[in-house]
Amino acid sequence: MTQSHSKVDETEAHTTTDHNSIRHWAESRHGRPATVEATEEDGHAGILRIDFDPPDEGLDQIGWDEFFRKFDEADLAFLYQDRTKDGKTSRFHKFVRRSSAK
């Protein structure tokens, strides 16, 4: 499942599993890969998040490689929005199961 490059309404939600698209979306909004600190087990990433400024104290920043390893292992897809209805850059996103994103 990848992002379509046809003309679409940027206020609509899109879903992708493409690592480069996810990273570009997050970094263009100054987002960093993170995991929820309380859900980490044995040094492995827990619930994934994108952390924006100001940093959330309950999140631990992780590298993109670890982030995408967990993303693929958990069989996730990335649901996101490019722009809000008033035209501003949107930070709306969430992680969904790939099976429910079809």
ChimeraX attribute file (.defattr): number of C-alpha atoms within 10 A of each C-alpha:
attribute: neighborCount
match mode: 1-to-1
recipient: residues
	/A:1	12
	/A:2	13
	/A:3	12
	/A:4	10
	/A:5	6
	/A:6	6
	/A:7	6
	/A:8	10
	/A:9	12
	/A:10	16
	/A:11	17
	/A:12	12
	/A:13	15
	/A:14	18
	/A:15	22
	/A:16	20
	/A:17	19
	/A:18	14
	/A:19	18
	/A:20	10
	/A:21	14
	/A:22	19
	/A:23	16
	/A:24	12
	/A:25	18
	/A:26	19
	/A:27	14
	/A:28	11
	/A:29	14
	/A:30	13
	/A:31	18
	/A:32	20
	/A:33	22
	/A:34	24
	/A:35	23
	/A:36	19
	/A:37	16
	/A:38	11
	/A:39	12
	/A:40	14
	/A:41	9
	/A:42	6
	/A:43	6
	/A:44	10
	/A:45	21
	/A:46	18
	/A:47	17
	/A:48	25
	/A:49	20
	/A:50	22
	/A:51	21
	/A:52	16
	/A:53	9
	/A:54	6
	/A:55	12
	/A:56	13
	/A:57	9
	/A:58	10
	/A:59	19
	/A:60	20
	/A:61	19
	/A:62	15
	/A:63	10
	/A:64	14
	/A:65	11
	/A:66	14
	/A:67	22
	/A:68	19
	/A:69	12
	/A:70	18
	/A:71	20
	/A:72	13
	/A:73	8
	/A:74	14
	/A:75	14
	/A:76	21
	/A:77	25
	/A:78	23
	/A:79	18
	/A:80	22
	/A:81	19
	/A:82	19
	/A:83	17
	/A:84	14
	/A:85	12
	/A:86	8
	/A:87	10
	/A:88	10
	/A:89	15
	/A:90	17
	/A:91	19
	/A:92	12
	/A:93	18
	/A:94	15
	/A:95	19
	/A:96	15
	/A:97	14
	/A:98	17
	/A:99	9
	/A:100	8
	/A:101	15
	/A:102	8
